[in-house]
Amino acid sequence: MTTVPLPYRAANDRIFSSALARPLLDEWDRLATRRTRAQIAAWDLPGGSGVSGFDELLDRLGFFGRPDDDEADAALFYVVRLAASDLLAARVVLQRVLPALVAVAKRRGGGHWEARQDAFVEVVSAAWIVIRSYPVVRRPRRVAANIVRDAEYHAFVRARRLRSAGEQVGRLPVEGDGAVDRHGRAVDRPTEPMDEVLAVLRDARASGLSDDDLRFAGGLLSGRSTSQLAGDFGICERSVRNRRALLASRIRAASLAADAA
């Protein structure tokens, strides 16, 4: 599989932006509160002094540096280890690999905007599971590249291979060193992504997600196509894509709030 280049920012370049990733970028801006800054300041990243802001944190994790930066790789590995039990850490790691995920979506989606949007949703969803289940014992180096490669594989390759082999497709197994629940606690059975889905939907419902939003989420989970959802809810296909991105952002924010409570 082709390795996706990670972002490099020379001095005075603009911070990464993307129309595909706009909902996630907006969500990232909303996360920059006093409480979350205090949380990341307490992480005690490798390399000495702590960080005071989100841009400084991303810089320490290699977002603006070269992919062969060993110090940034070690810092990212530290945060990935936290991500199994810390939703904010998982969200930070997702932001770190976001430019590479956009590149994957553009390549997989081709020249059509709608196809790129769909591909982006798929690869981000896979990346979230990969991050939360990352096998820290066996893969301590080249963390960002490993996450992106695994996410692309699970989003676009594995399911197709399973279908071609006649195997059952109902969940997204992720390579790991032990099963964890949605808070990263070990359990005595294989990790079921659906368990995490149900947990975050409960958190979202408790935070005020409407019945209509839950029905929309149910339609997504059932595998209904964009055109089918458009007919179900009386909206255009573009509105379905926009609503899907907004709903994912709201659910993720509710999960972060529940985890911090």
JORALIN-V356151 format. One record per residue. N is the residue number from 1. RES is the residue in three letters. PHI is phi in whole degrees, -180 to 180 (NA if undefined). OMEGA is omega in degrees with one decimal (NA if undefined). Layout:
N|RES|PHI|OMEGA + N|RES|PHI|OMEGA
This chain:
1|MET|NA|-179.5 + 2|THR|-66|177.3 + 3|THR|-78|-178.6 + 4|VAL|-85|179.5 + 5|PRO|-65|178.2 + 6|LEU|-89|-171.2 + 7|PRO|-69|172.4 + 8|TYR|-131|179.7 + 9|ARG|-120|173.9 + 10|ALA|-77|-178.0 + 11|ALA|-58|174.9 + 12|ASN|71|174.0 + 13|ASP|-72|177.9 + 14|ARG|-73|174.5 + 15|ILE|-66|-176.9 + 16|PHE|-51|173.6 + 17|SER|-143|-179.1 + 18|SER|-161|176.8 + 19|ALA|-65|178.7 + 20|LEU|-61|-174.1 + 21|ALA|-93|-173.7 + 22|ARG|-54|178.7 + 23|PRO|-60|179.0 + 24|LEU|-72|177.2 + 25|LEU|-67|176.6 + 26|ASP|-65|177.3 + 27|GLU|-61|179.6 + 28|TRP|-60|178.1 + 29|ASP|-62|-179.5 + 30|ARG|-70|-179.1 + 31|LEU|-75|-174.3 + 32|ALA|-77|178.2 + 33|THR|-104|179.5 + 34|ARG|-60|-178.0 + 35|ARG|-67|-179.3 + 36|THR|-70|175.6 + 37|ARG|-63|177.5 + 38|ALA|-66|179.0 + 39|GLN|-63|-177.4 + 40|ILE|-72|177.4 + 41|ALA|-65|-178.4 + 42|ALA|-88|-176.0 + 43|TRP|-74|177.4 + 44|ASP|57|-178.4 + 45|LEU|-62|175.5 + 46|PRO|-60|176.6 + 47|GLY|107|174.3 + 48|GLY|107|-169.8 + 49|SER|-61|179.1 + 50|GLY|-77|179.4 + 51|VAL|-120|-176.0 + 52|SER|-111|-177.6 + 53|GLY|-149|-175.4 + 54|PHE|-69|178.6 + 55|ASP|-65|177.4 + 56|GLU|-64|177.6 + 57|LEU|-63|179.6 + 58|LEU|-61|177.6 + 59|ASP|-62|178.7 + 60|ARG|-65|-178.6 + 61|LEU|-90|174.9 + 62|GLY|93|-178.1 + 63|PHE|-61|-177.7 + 64|PHE|-103|-176.3 + 65|GLY|-115|-178.8 + 66|ARG|-86|-175.5 + 67|PRO|-67|179.8 + 68|ASP|-98|178.7 + 69|ASP|-79|-175.2 + 70|ASP|-65|-179.8 + 71|GLU|-66|178.0 + 72|ALA|-66|178.9 + 73|ASP|-62|178.4 + 74|ALA|-65|179.0 + 75|ALA|-67|178.6 + 76|LEU|-65|177.8 + 77|PHE|-60|178.2 + 78|TYR|-60|-179.0 + 79|VAL|-71|177.1 + 80|VAL|-62|176.9 + 81|ARG|-62|176.9 + 82|LEU|-70|-170.0 + 83|ALA|-64|178.8 + 84|ALA|-64|-177.3 + 85|SER|-124|-175.8 + 86|ASP|-133|-177.4 + 87|LEU|-65|178.1 + 88|LEU|-64|177.2 + 89|ALA|-61|178.0 + 90|ALA|-61|-179.8 + 91|ARG|-67|176.2 + 92|VAL|-64|179.3 + 93|VAL|-63|177.3 + 94|LEU|-58|178.7 + 95|GLN|-64|-179.5 + 96|ARG|-61|-176.8 + 97|VAL|-97|-174.2 + 98|LEU|-58|179.0 + 99|PRO|-59|179.0 + 100|ALA|-68|177.5 + 101|LEU|-67|175.1 + 102|VAL|-62|179.3 + 103|ALA|-62|177.3 + 104|VAL|-62|-177.9 + 105|ALA|-62|179.1 + 106|LYS|-65|-179.8 + 107|ARG|-69|-178.4 + 108|ARG|-73|-177.8 + 109|GLY|-84|179.8 + 110|GLY|73|-173.9 + 111|GLY|-89|-177.0 + 112|HIS|-97|-176.8 + 113|TRP|-59|-178.1 + 114|GLU|-63|178.7 + 115|ALA|-66|176.9 + 116|ARG|-66|177.4 + 117|GLN|-61|179.6 + 118|ASP|-62|-180.0 + 119|ALA|-64|-179.8 + 120|PHE|-66|177.8 + 121|VAL|-60|-178.9 + 122|GLU|-64|-175.0 + 123|VAL|-73|176.7 + 124|VAL|-68|178.0 + 125|SER|-61|178.6 + 126|ALA|-66|-179.4 + 127|ALA|-62|-180.0 + 128|TRP|-61|179.4 + 129|ILE|-68|178.6 + 130|VAL|-60|-179.2 + 131|ILE|-62|-176.6 + 132|ARG|-71|-176.4 + 133|SER|-118|-172.3 + 134|TYR|-61|-178.8 + 135|PRO|-78|-170.9 + 136|VAL|-65|-176.9 + 137|VAL|-69|-172.8 + 138|ARG|-95|-174.1 + 139|ARG|-136|-175.4 + 140|PRO|-84|-176.1 + 141|ARG|-122|-178.9 + 142|ARG|51|-170.3 + 143|VAL|-66|-177.5 + 144|ALA|-61|-179.8 + 145|ALA|-63|178.2 + 146|ASN|-63|-179.5 + 147|ILE|-62|-177.7 + 148|VAL|-65|-179.9 + 149|ARG|-63|179.8 + 150|ASP|-65|-179.7 + 151|ALA|-63|178.8 + 152|GLU|-64|180.0 + 153|TYR|-62|-177.8 + 154|HIS|-68|-177.5 + 155|ALA|-77|-168.9 + 156|PHE|-127|-174.1 + 157|VAL|-115|-170.9 + 158|ARG|-61|-178.0 + 159|ALA|-61|179.1 + 160|ARG|-65|178.6 + 161|ARG|-67|178.3 + 162|LEU|-64|179.9 + 163|ARG|-63|-178.7 + 164|SER|-68|179.1 + 165|ALA|-93|179.0 + 166|GLY|75|179.8 + 167|GLU|-87|-179.6 + 168|GLN|-76|176.6 + 169|VAL|-117|179.0 + 170|GLY|-147|178.6 + 171|ARG|-151|-176.9 + 172|LEU|-120|179.6 + 173|PRO|-66|179.9 + 174|VAL|-129|-179.9 + 175|GLU|-58|-179.5 + 176|GLY|-159|-177.4 + 177|ASP|-106|-179.1 + 178|GLY|165|-178.3 + 179|ALA|-75|178.3 + 180|VAL|-134|173.6 + 181|ASP|-89|-174.1 + 182|ARG|-65|177.2 + 183|HIS|-102|177.6 + 184|GLY|85|-179.9 + 185|ARG|-81|-178.4 + 186|ALA|-67|175.4 + 187|VAL|-131|-173.3 + 188|ASP|-98|177.0 + 189|ARG|-150|-179.3 + 190|PRO|-61|179.1 + 191|THR|-62|176.6 + 192|GLU|-110|177.7 + 193|PRO|-55|-179.7 + 194|MET|-63|176.8 + 195|ASP|-60|179.0 + 196|GLU|-67|178.3 + 197|VAL|-59|-179.1 + 198|LEU|-64|179.8 + 199|ALA|-65|-178.0 + 200|VAL|-71|176.1 + 201|LEU|-66|175.9 + 202|ARG|-64|177.2 + 203|ASP|-62|-178.6 + 204|ALA|-66|178.2 + 205|ARG|-63|179.5 + 206|ALA|-65|-178.9 + 207|SER|-87|175.6 + 208|GLY|115|176.7 + 209|LEU|-61|-174.3 + 210|SER|-76|175.9 + 211|ASP|-61|179.6 + 212|ASP|-65|176.9 + 213|ASP|-64|178.7 + 214|LEU|-66|176.2 + 215|ARG|-64|177.5 + 216|PHE|-64|177.4 + 217|ALA|-61|177.9 + 218|GLY|-63|176.8 + 219|GLY|-64|176.6 + 220|LEU|-63|-178.0 + 221|LEU|-66|-178.8 + 222|SER|-76|178.8 + 223|GLY|90|179.2 + 224|ARG|-66|-176.5 + 225|SER|-74|178.1 + 226|THR|-60|-179.9 + 227|SER|-67|177.9 + 228|GLN|-66|178.1 + 229|LEU|-66|177.0 + 230|ALA|-60|177.6 + 231|GLY|-68|-179.2 + 232|ASP|-63|-172.3 + 233|PHE|-108|175.7 + 234|GLY|65|179.7 + 235|ILE|-132|179.2 + 236|CYS|-82|-176.8 + 237|GLU|-65|176.6 + 238|ARG|-62|178.2 + 239|SER|-65|175.9 + 240|VAL|-61|-178.9 + 241|ARG|-65|179.1 + 242|ASN|-64|-179.5 + 243|ARG|-67|178.5 + 244|ARG|-61|179.6 + 245|ALA|-65|179.9 + 246|LEU|-66|-179.8 + 247|LEU|-64|178.4 + 248|ALA|-61|178.8 + 249|SER|-65|-179.4 + 250|ARG|-67|179.6 + 251|ILE|-66|179.8 + 252|ARG|-64|178.6 + 253|ALA|-64|178.5 + 254|ALA|-65|179.4 + 255|SER|-67|178.0 + 256|LEU|-63|-180.0 + 257|ALA|-65|-179.9 + 258|ALA|-67|-179.2 + 259|ASP|-69|-178.4 + 260|ALA|-83|-175.8 + 261|ALA|-68|NA
